Amino acid sequence: REQYWVALFNSVRYEIEGNGGPQAQLLHRKVPLEDHVIYSGNLFQYIEENKKWRNRFCVVPHNYGLVLYENKLAYERELPPRVLINSAGYKVLTSVEQYLELVNASLPGITPKSGNTPILKCPTDFPLILWHPYARHYYFCLMTGKEQEKWGAVFQDCVRHCNNGISEDSKVEAPAFTDAVRMYRQSKEQYGTWDMLCGNQTQVLSNLVMEELLPELRNAIGPRLKGKTQERQRTWIQISDAVYRMVYEQTKAQYDAMVAKCELERPQMESSIRTDMDQIITSKEHLASKIRAFVLPKAEICVRNHVQPYISSILEALMTPTSQGFAEVREVFFKEVTDMNMNIVNEGGLEKLVEYMEKLSHLAFHPVKMQSCYEKMEQLKLEGLQQRFDVSSTSVFKQRAQIHMRQQMDDALYTFETLLHQELGKLQGKDELCKSIQRILERVLKKYDYDSSTVRKKTSLWRFSIPGDGELLHPTLIPPLWQELAKFQELIFEDFASFILVENTYEEVVLQSVMKDIMQAVKEAAVQRKHNLYRDSMVMHNSDPNLHLLGEGTPIDWGEEHGGQPEAEPAADKRRRAKQVVSVIQDDEGALPYEMGPPEPRVLASLLLNPAASLGSRCSAARSSQELSDAMVSLPWASQQQHALTLTLKC
């Protein structure tokens, strides 16, 4: 609640004063995946209730949830799904050994004896397991390594998206919430990164509660668990999941009530801010000057000895994989558009363009094709820096950069298709179309280079190293003086106490003390060609003054405009058709090995008319009575009595 009013003040002040930052050159798509699904297909799931593996049809809709149906027919008939999974906070594991290691660590003191049956057995060599420190686990397996790799990329994309559950579009609630969580953890003397700051607000709060509750629960319940090792482990997972669900429900109710109360009071508070803006700013600056006089001598020594020597190393460690990832995004975008252009030259004009553009427009959400970009960021290592700056894991940095990569790819694609769509009416012939595509591609790449440079410097790099985000430099500067801030509270006027907090002002002062060194390190990095960054002095202003007006128009539907589909379509039919839209990922291999499809009509007719010939070919290859029996049973579309008679006559 306290942070909400501070965030509201900052939002109103930002609105009045403006930011003065560089203008983005690429367009931003408002609804990227409307009427589309990310992926769909079959995979095996382990059902814990009956301890059996079952074939399931999995759909990944535009919100990146995992939706499991009994089969594809149940999905097409819009029957209720079996399972809905929000993968925020989960880890995707590709081996049973990885999973068993995490499970064994969840209950200290319980070590499985050699020869004991493990908690999970996978029927194939290609498992996919979703593991969560508090919630239930989900077990899947595939038939081939290629399918495991494909589904693994899809699952990772779901986790990446769901972890980013706090929308940045909310200029008040989102920063208020993240600041409140950080302040709470700092009050517990936890200043480093936190892996479980993932999901929506309720999930983050639930993780916060479970982080404190679980050790007590483990100490109280763990010794009382009975049975074999795997039974105790399974029971513990169920207990943890039940507690997590209960915590989630209670947390959601309380958080929603708090937000509703703040929203109710917001108009009155915002009116006060606008009326007293100048006085609030003056009061805050007075407080900051007093804190600065108290902090600066100690902060400068701390920065000089413990922070300044490592800023360049931090930025270099972060910048190298980040720059490689964004360069790979550029390369993938260039290659896909160039391949499309070559195919149009070889195969045809507008019809082929429509077909390719429908696929290309969703390239950013193609987990497999984007995987090479994401893998560049997986190379991030902060060796020697993690312990010094209390960085428990680099996953928070990796996922944030990967999300920005996907966003920049989609912005580039949307800008490309908007410019191309504008040109189509003026073009005559295939040659002009191909030249126009090449010309637009070059324009978009220039815009991408500028925007990606801005994103990397201001978001992917600066936010990784700025104390205001509580990630790298925070633990070095905050703790020493934290306890001495109470005396500054009396400097704040009572009328403005809701909008000015001593802790927040102190953080801003600390940030300013180190910002000069960070800015210098970023400038030095910008002149290195390997990072491909624009200097701050290079600003692109209104290179396409009418481009952003085009982006405000109706979303482009290539199929409807150029594919010959009827313009008017009932809403119900459109919903049904949307469910039949081919997934963004095309399954080039056809059916999975464990998907038995119906026989072709011609084959079915021959079987019904002459079952002896068909079964005879199977019997001649059989080498035992069991194989003969299997051959008979494997033909379910004709009566087994007729098969038995035919088999007798054949023998």
Residue pairs with C-beta under 8 A, 6 or more apart in sequence:
1 258
1 261
1 262
2 180
2 498
2 501
3 175
3 176
3 177
3 179
3 180
3 183
3 501
3 504
4 172
4 173
4 176
4 262
5 269
5 498
5 499
6 176
6 179
6 499
6 500
6 501
6 504
7 171
7 172
7 173
7 175
7 176
7 179
8 172
8 176
8 266
8 269
8 270
8 273
8 499
9 273
9 280
9 499
9 500
10 175
11 171
11 172
12 270
12 273
12 274
12 277
13 277
13 281
14 171
16 277
21 458
22 450
22 454
22 539
22 540
23 540
23 541
23 542
24 411
24 451
24 454
25 446
25 447
25 448
25 450
25 451
25 540
25 543
25 544
26 408
26 411
26 412
26 414
26 415
26 444
26 447
26 448
26 451
27 411
27 414
27 415
27 418
27 547
27 548
27 550
27 551
28 411
28 414
28 551
29 410
29 411
29 414
29 555
30 555
31 555
32 62
32 362
32 364
32 365
32 410
33 62
33 362
33 365
34 62
34 555
35 574
35 578
35 581
36 62
36 362
36 578
36 581
36 584
37 59
37 60
37 61
37 62
37 581
37 583
37 584
38 60
38 61
38 62
38 64
38 154
38 157
38 158
38 365
38 367
38 583
38 584
38 585
39 58
39 59
39 60
39 154
39 367
39 583
39 584
39 585
40 57
40 58
40 59
40 60
40 75
40 583
41 57
41 58
41 151
41 583
41 587
41 592
42 55
42 56
42 57
42 58
42 72
42 592
42 594
42 595
43 55
43 56
43 58
43 128
43 140
43 141
43 142
43 147
43 151
43 592
44 53
44 54
44 55
44 56
44 123
44 124
44 140
44 141
44 142
44 594
45 53
45 54
45 56
45 68
45 83
45 138
45 139
45 140
46 52
46 53
46 120
46 139
46 140
46 141
47 53
47 54
48 234
53 123
53 141
55 71
55 594
55 595
56 68
56 69
56 70
56 71
56 82
56 83
57 68
57 69
57 70
57 71
57 72
57 74
57 75
58 66
58 67
58 68
58 69
59 67
59 69
59 75
60 66
60 67
60 154
60 158
61 67
64 87
64 157
64 158
64 161
64 162
65 84
65 85
65 86
65 87
65 158
65 162
66 83
66 84
66 85
66 87
66 155
66 158
67 81
67 83
67 84
67 85
68 81
68 82
68 83
68 84
68 85
69 75
69 79
69 81
69 82
70 79
70 82
74 81
75 81
75 579
76 579
76 580
78 579
83 138
85 130
85 138
86 162
86 199
86 203
87 130
87 155
87 158
87 159
87 162
88 159
88 162
88 163
88 165
88 198
88 199
88 200
88 203
89 132
89 133
89 134
89 135
89 163
89 196
89 198
89 199
89 203
89 207
90 130
90 131
90 132
90 135
90 159
91 102
91 130
91 131
91 132
91 159
92 128
92 129
92 130
92 152
92 155
92 156
92 159
93 99
93 102
93 127
93 128
93 129
93 130
93 131
94 126
94 127
94 128
94 129
94 148
94 152
95 127
96 118
96 120
96 121
96 122
96 127
96 129
98 129
99 120
99 127
99 129
99 131
99 137
100 112
100 118
100 119
100 120
102 131
103 119
103 233
103 237
104 110
104 111
104 112
104 233
106 133
106 233
106 236
106 237
106 240
107 218
107 222
107 225
107 232
107 233
107 236
108 218
108 222
109 222
110 222
110 229
110 232
110 233
111 229
112 118
112 229
112 230
113 229
116 228
116 229
116 230
117 228
117 230
118 230
119 230
119 233
119 234
120 129
120 139
122 139
122 141
123 141
124 141
124 142
124 143
125 145
126 141
126 142
126 143
126 144
126 145
126 147
126 148
127 139
127 140
127 141
127 142
127 148
128 140
128 141
128 142
128 148
128 151
128 152
128 155
129 137
129 138
129 139
129 140
130 137
130 138
130 139
130 140
130 155
131 137
133 196
133 210
133 214
134 206
134 207
134 210
134 214
134 240
134 241
134 243
134 244
135 240
135 241
135 244
135 245
136 237
136 238
136 241
137 237
140 151
142 148
142 151
142 592
143 592
143 593
143 594
144 592
144 593
146 589
147 592
150 368
150 585
153 367
153 368
153 371
154 367
154 368
154 585
156 367
156 374
157 365
157 367
157 370
160 374
160 399
160 402
160 403
161 403
162 198
162 199
163 198
163 199
163 399
164 198
164 399
164 400
164 403
165 198
165 199
165 200
165 201
165 203
166 174
166 177
166 178
166 200
166 201
166 204
167 174
168 174
172 266
173 201
173 259
177 201
177 204
178 197
179 504
181 197
181 204
181 205
181 208
182 470
183 503
184 208
185 191
185 194
185 208
186 470
186 478
186 482
189 479
191 390
191 470
191 474
191 475
191 478
191 479
192 389
192 390
192 391
192 392
192 471
192 474
192 475
193 390
193 391
193 392
193 393
193 396
193 471
194 392
194 396
195 392
195 393
195 395
195 396
196 204
196 207
196 208
196 211
197 204
197 207
197 396
198 204
198 207
199 207
201 255
202 248
202 251
202 252
202 255
203 248
205 251
205 255
206 244
206 247
206 248
206 251
209 247
209 251
210 240
210 243
210 244
210 247
213 243
213 247
214 240
217 239
217 240
217 243
218 236
221 236
221 239
222 236
225 232
225 235
225 236
226 232
227 235
269 498
273 280
273 499
276 495
276 496
279 493
279 496
280 496
280 499
280 500
283 492
283 493
283 496
283 500
284 496
284 499
284 500
284 505
286 491
287 488
287 491
287 492
287 500
287 502
287 505
288 505
288 508
288 509
290 488
290 491
291 485
291 488
291 502
291 505
291 506
291 509
292 509
292 512
294 481
294 484
294 488
295 481
295 506
295 509
295 510
295 513
296 509
296 513
298 480
298 481
299 477
299 509
299 510
299 513
299 514
300 513
302 476
302 477
302 480
303 477
303 513
303 514
303 517
306 476
307 473
307 476
307 477
307 514
307 517
308 514
308 517
310 385
310 388
310 389
311 465
311 514
311 517
311 518
311 521
312 521
312 524
313 384
313 385
314 382
314 385
314 389
314 464
314 465
314 472
315 461
315 465
315 518
315 521
315 522
315 525
316 525
317 380
317 381
317 382
317 385
318 380
318 397
318 460
318 461
318 464
318 465
319 456
319 461
319 525
319 531
320 379
320 530
320 531
321 376
321 377
321 378
321 379
321 380
321 401
322 377
322 380
322 401
322 456
322 460
322 461
323 456
323 530
323 531
323 532
323 533
324 376
324 379
325 373
325 374
325 376
325 377
325 401
325 402
325 405
326 373
326 405
326 408
326 452
326 455
326 456
327 376
327 532
328 372
328 373
328 376
329 370
329 373
329 405
329 408
329 409
329 412
329 452
330 445
330 448
330 449
330 452
332 363
332 369
332 370
332 372
332 373
332 409
333 363
333 409
333 412
333 413
333 445
333 448
334 441
334 445
336 360
336 363
336 369
337 360
337 416
337 437
337 441
338 441
340 353
340 356
340 357
340 360
340 437
341 434
341 437
341 438
341 441
343 352
343 356
344 352
344 353
344 356
344 430
344 433
344 434
344 437
345 430
345 434
348 430
349 429
349 430
349 433
350 424
350 433
350 562
351 562
353 433
353 562
354 558
354 559
354 562
354 563
357 417
357 420
357 558
358 558
358 559
359 584
359 586
360 413
360 417
361 413
361 414
361 417
361 556
361 558
362 584
363 369
363 370
363 409
363 413
364 370
364 406
364 407
364 409
364 410
364 413
365 406
365 410
365 584
366 584
366 585
367 585
368 585
370 405
370 406
370 409
373 402
373 405
373 409
374 402
374 405
377 398
377 401
377 402
377 405
378 398
380 394
380 397
380 398
381 394
382 389
382 391
382 394
385 391
385 472
386 392
386 394
388 476
389 472
389 473
389 475
389 476
390 475
391 471
391 472
396 471
397 464
397 471
400 459
400 460
400 463
400 464
401 460
404 455
404 459
404 460
408 448
408 451
408 452
408 455
411 448
411 451
412 444
412 445
412 447
412 448
414 551
415 444
415 447
415 547
415 551
416 440
416 441
416 444
417 556
417 558
418 547
418 550
418 551
418 556
419 440
419 443
419 444
419 547
419 550
420 436
420 437
420 440
421 556
422 550
423 436
423 440
427 433
427 436
443 544
447 540
447 543
449 532
449 534
450 534
450 540
453 532
453 533
453 534
454 534
456 531
456 533
457 522
457 526
457 533
461 522
461 525
462 518
462 522
463 469
463 471
464 471
464 472
465 471
465 472
465 473
465 518
466 473
466 511
466 515
466 518
467 473
467 474
467 477
467 478
467 507
467 510
467 511
467 514
468 507
468 508
468 511
473 514
477 510
477 513
477 514
478 507
478 510
481 506
485 502
485 503
485 506
486 502
488 502
488 505
489 502
492 500
492 502
523 535
523 536
525 531
525 533
526 533
526 534
526 535
526 536
527 535
559 565
560 567
569 577
591 597
598 604
599 607
599 637
604 637
606 613
606 614
607 614
607 635
607 637
607 638
608 637
608 638
611 635
611 638
611 642
611 643
611 646
612 646
612 649
612 650
614 635
615 631
615 632
615 635
615 643
615 646
615 647
615 650
616 646
616 650
618 631
618 634
619 628
619 631
619 647
619 650
619 651
622 628
622 630
622 631
628 647
632 640
632 643
632 644
632 647
633 640
635 643
